[in-house]
């Protein structure tokens, strides 16, 4: 007689959170002002404004855009603001910085939307393995959002977790 295999993980009261589920689909684009500078060093206001005016901003439709300048040049703040203003009607999101910063901010916005009350008193596992690259900052932010309400928080997968937090009330 064969013994029935019981999935104890499925029967447990553990709540898994997979940050991969917070990933928003869409193309990420780096908009570098370097090519819009005279000799990649100097911003000439009149020329810059003309480029902004004549650029086809519709190519950024529904994209996530990071605005930066990779040249070693002094670029006035208003130049980044002007580009952001032109991009705004077309994009999902605009940040100042690189693609890493963009991804961090996208994840942060999604984590801020999380209703933490759904995790009150829960034993939470923050899943560690994912098929997409999740910024470390997202794990840190999720931890700080869940810690005040969760009974315990672990990292990894149900078969192999690292304990991170246990409420004193659950001792």
C-alpha positions as CSV (number, residue, x, y, z in Angstrom):
1,X,0.0,0.0,0.0
2,X,1.4,3.3,-1.1
3,X,1.5,6.1,1.4
4,X,-0.2,9.4,0.3
5,X,2.3,12.3,-0.2
6,X,1.1,15.3,1.7
7,X,2.3,18.8,0.7
8,X,2.8,20.3,4.2
9,X,4.0,23.6,2.6
10,X,0.6,24.0,0.8
11,X,-1.3,23.2,4.0
12,X,0.7,25.7,6.1
13,X,-0.3,29.2,7.0
14,X,2.7,30.7,5.2
15,X,2.0,33.6,2.9
16,X,4.4,33.9,0.0
17,X,5.2,37.3,-1.6
18,X,7.0,37.2,-4.9
19,X,8.5,40.5,-5.9
20,X,8.5,39.3,-9.5
21,X,4.7,39.9,-9.4
22,X,5.4,43.6,-8.8
23,X,7.3,43.9,-12.1
24,X,5.6,46.2,-14.6
25,X,5.9,45.1,-18.3
26,X,7.1,47.8,-20.7
27,X,10.3,49.0,-22.4
28,X,12.8,50.8,-20.3
29,X,14.7,53.6,-22.1
30,X,17.7,55.7,-21.1
31,X,17.5,59.3,-22.5
32,X,21.0,60.7,-22.5
33,X,21.4,64.5,-23.0
34,X,25.0,64.0,-23.9
35,X,24.3,64.0,-27.7
36,X,22.3,67.2,-27.4
37,X,25.2,69.2,-26.1
38,X,27.6,71.2,-28.2
39,X,30.7,69.0,-28.5
40,X,29.1,66.9,-25.7
41,X,30.3,69.5,-23.3
42,X,28.2,72.7,-23.4
43,X,24.5,73.3,-23.4
44,X,23.5,76.1,-25.8
45,X,20.1,77.1,-24.7
46,X,18.7,78.1,-28.1
47,X,19.9,75.0,-29.9
48,X,18.8,72.8,-27.0
49,X,15.3,74.3,-27.0
50,X,15.1,73.8,-30.7
51,X,16.0,70.1,-30.4
52,X,13.4,69.6,-27.7
53,X,10.8,71.4,-29.9
54,X,11.5,69.3,-33.0
55,X,12.2,65.9,-31.4
56,X,9.7,63.1,-32.1
57,X,8.6,62.4,-28.5
58,X,5.9,60.0,-29.6
59,X,8.6,57.3,-29.9
60,X,8.5,57.1,-26.1
61,X,4.8,56.2,-26.0
62,X,4.1,53.8,-23.1
63,X,7.7,53.5,-22.1
64,X,9.5,54.0,-18.9
65,X,12.3,56.6,-19.3
66,X,15.3,57.5,-17.2
67,X,16.8,60.9,-18.1
68,X,20.5,61.4,-17.6
69,X,23.6,63.0,-19.0
70,X,26.6,60.7,-19.2
71,X,29.0,63.5,-20.4
72,X,31.2,65.2,-17.9
73,X,29.4,68.5,-18.4
74,X,27.5,71.0,-16.3
75,X,23.9,70.7,-17.3
76,X,21.4,73.1,-15.8
77,X,18.5,71.6,-13.9
78,X,15.9,73.3,-16.2
79,X,17.3,71.2,-19.2
80,X,16.3,67.9,-17.5
81,X,12.9,69.5,-16.6
82,X,12.3,70.6,-20.1
83,X,13.0,67.1,-21.5
84,X,10.7,65.6,-18.8
85,X,8.0,68.1,-19.7
86,X,8.2,67.0,-23.4
87,X,8.2,63.3,-22.4
88,X,5.4,63.5,-19.9
89,X,2.4,63.1,-22.3
90,X,3.9,59.9,-23.8
91,X,5.5,57.9,-21.0
92,X,4.4,55.6,-18.2
93,X,7.1,57.0,-15.9
94,X,10.1,59.4,-16.0
95,X,13.0,59.5,-13.5
96,X,16.2,61.4,-13.3
97,X,19.0,58.9,-13.2
98,X,20.0,55.6,-14.8
99,X,18.1,52.5,-15.7
100,X,18.8,51.0,-12.3
101,X,17.3,54.0,-10.5
102,X,14.3,53.7,-12.9
103,X,13.7,50.1,-12.0
104,X,14.1,50.8,-8.3
105,X,11.4,53.5,-8.5
106,X,9.0,51.4,-10.5
107,X,9.2,48.6,-7.9
108,X,8.9,51.2,-5.1
109,X,5.7,52.5,-6.5
110,X,4.3,49.0,-6.7
111,X,5.3,48.2,-3.2
112,X,3.7,51.4,-1.9
113,X,0.4,50.2,-3.4
114,X,0.5,47.0,-1.4
115,X,-2.2,46.8,1.3
116,X,0.0,45.6,4.2
117,X,-3.2,44.9,6.3
118,X,-3.5,41.8,4.2
119,X,-0.4,40.5,6.0
120,X,-1.3,41.4,9.5
121,X,-0.3,38.6,11.8
122,X,0.9,36.5,8.9
123,X,4.0,34.3,8.5
124,X,5.4,35.8,5.4
125,X,8.0,34.3,3.0
126,X,9.5,36.9,0.6
127,X,10.5,34.7,-2.3
128,X,14.1,35.0,-3.3
129,X,14.4,33.3,-6.7
130,X,13.0,35.1,-9.7
131,X,13.3,35.0,-13.4
132,X,13.7,38.8,-13.6
133,X,16.2,40.9,-11.9
134,X,14.6,42.5,-8.8
135,X,16.5,45.4,-7.2
136,X,17.8,44.8,-3.7
137,X,16.1,48.0,-2.7
138,X,12.7,46.4,-3.5
139,X,13.5,43.6,-1.0
140,X,14.5,46.1,1.6
141,X,11.4,48.3,1.1
142,X,9.1,45.3,1.2
143,X,10.7,44.2,4.5
144,X,10.2,47.6,6.0
145,X,6.6,47.8,4.9
146,X,5.7,44.3,6.2
147,X,7.7,44.2,9.4
148,X,5.2,46.3,11.5
149,X,2.3,44.0,10.7
150,X,3.7,40.5,10.0
151,X,4.1,37.8,12.7
152,X,7.3,36.6,11.0
153,X,9.2,37.2,7.8
154,X,11.5,34.8,6.1
155,X,13.4,35.0,2.8
156,X,13.8,32.3,0.2
157,X,11.4,29.5,-0.7
158,X,9.2,27.4,1.5
159,X,11.6,24.5,1.3
160,X,14.6,26.6,2.3
161,X,14.1,29.9,4.2
162,X,16.2,32.3,6.1
163,X,14.5,33.7,9.1
164,X,14.6,37.5,9.2
165,X,12.1,38.7,11.7
166,X,9.8,37.2,14.4
167,X,7.4,39.3,16.4
168,X,8.0,39.3,20.1
169,X,4.3,38.7,20.5
170,X,4.6,35.3,18.7
171,X,7.3,33.9,21.1
